[in-house]
Amino acid sequence: MLTLAGRGAYYGRGASLRFRFEDRKLRRLYEQSSGREKLPEGVATAFDEVVSMIESAADERDLYALKSLRYEKLSGPRRGQRSLRSTINGA
C-alpha cells in the first residue's frame, strides 16, 4: 500500500507531495529495486512509471488529473485517507 502524507514509514518526496509505503516489499522495490526478478515481466517497469507520476505531482490535483491512477478520497472509517489504484495492461 502506498499512502500519501502519512506517518511512521519510509517517505519518498515528490515535487511537494510526501508519500509512504506501508508494504515493506513495495518500499524495498522503490528504495533498492529489490525483488524485481520475482515479478512478472513489465510489472517493475510499470511500478516505476506510476511512482514517477506520483513524484512529479505538485499536489493532489495532479493526481486527480491522471485518470489512470483512479485517485480518490476515502470515506467512512477511512475518512482522511486517499487511495490510488493502477492496473498493468497485459499482466
C-alpha positions as CSV (number, residue, x, y, z in Angstrom):
1,M,0.0,0.0,0.0
2,L,1.2,3.5,-0.8
3,T,0.0,6.3,1.5
4,L,0.2,10.0,0.8
5,A,1.4,12.2,3.7
6,G,1.1,9.7,6.5
7,R,3.4,8.9,9.5
8,G,5.6,6.1,10.6
9,A,7.0,4.6,7.4
10,Y,9.5,5.4,4.7
11,Y,8.8,8.6,2.9
12,G,9.5,9.5,-0.6
13,R,9.4,13.1,-1.7
14,G,7.7,14.3,-4.9
15,A,7.6,17.8,-6.1
16,S,5.6,18.8,-3.0
17,L,3.8,15.6,-2.0
18,R,5.1,13.2,0.6
19,F,4.2,9.6,0.3
20,R,5.0,6.4,2.2
21,F,5.0,2.7,1.5
22,E,3.3,0.7,4.3
23,D,4.2,-2.5,2.5
24,R,7.8,-3.5,3.1
25,K,8.1,-5.2,-0.3
26,L,7.0,-2.1,-2.2
27,R,9.3,0.1,-0.1
28,R,12.3,-2.2,-1.0
29,L,11.3,-2.2,-4.6
30,Y,11.3,1.6,-4.5
31,E,14.5,2.1,-2.4
32,Q,16.7,-0.7,-3.6
33,S,15.0,-2.3,-6.7
34,S,14.9,-5.4,-4.5
35,G,12.6,-8.3,-5.8
36,R,12.3,-7.2,-9.4
37,E,13.5,-10.6,-10.7
38,K,10.5,-12.2,-8.9
39,L,7.9,-10.0,-10.7
40,P,6.2,-10.8,-14.0
41,E,7.7,-9.1,-17.0
42,G,6.7,-5.4,-17.1
43,V,5.4,-5.1,-13.6
44,A,8.5,-3.4,-12.1
45,T,8.7,-1.0,-15.1
46,A,5.0,-0.1,-14.6
47,F,5.6,0.4,-10.9
48,D,8.5,2.8,-11.7
49,E,6.2,4.7,-14.1
50,V,3.5,5.1,-11.5
51,V,5.9,6.2,-8.8
52,S,7.4,8.7,-11.2
53,M,4.0,10.2,-11.9
54,I,3.4,10.5,-8.1
55,E,6.9,12.0,-7.5
56,S,6.3,14.6,-10.2
57,A,2.9,15.7,-8.9
58,A,2.8,19.1,-7.4
59,D,-0.3,18.4,-5.4
60,E,-3.4,16.3,-5.3
61,R,-5.0,18.0,-8.3
62,D,-2.2,16.5,-10.5
63,L,-3.1,13.0,-9.2
64,Y,-6.8,13.6,-9.9
65,A,-6.0,14.6,-13.4
66,L,-4.2,11.3,-14.1
67,K,-7.3,9.2,-14.6
68,S,-5.2,6.0,-14.9
69,L,-4.3,6.2,-11.2
70,R,-8.0,6.3,-10.1
71,Y,-7.1,8.7,-7.2
72,E,-9.9,9.3,-4.7
73,K,-10.6,10.4,-1.2
74,L,-11.9,7.6,1.0
75,S,-15.0,7.9,3.3
76,G,-16.4,6.1,6.3
77,P,-13.9,4.6,8.7
78,R,-11.1,5.5,6.2
79,R,-12.1,9.2,6.0
80,G,-9.0,11.4,5.7
81,Q,-7.1,8.8,3.7
82,R,-6.6,8.7,-0.1
83,S,-6.5,5.8,-2.5
84,L,-4.9,5.3,-5.9
85,R,-5.1,2.1,-8.0
86,S,-3.4,1.3,-11.2
87,T,-3.5,-1.8,-13.4
88,I,-0.9,-3.1,-15.7
89,N,-2.1,-4.0,-19.1
90,G,-1.2,-7.5,-20.2
91,A,0.0,-8.6,-16.7
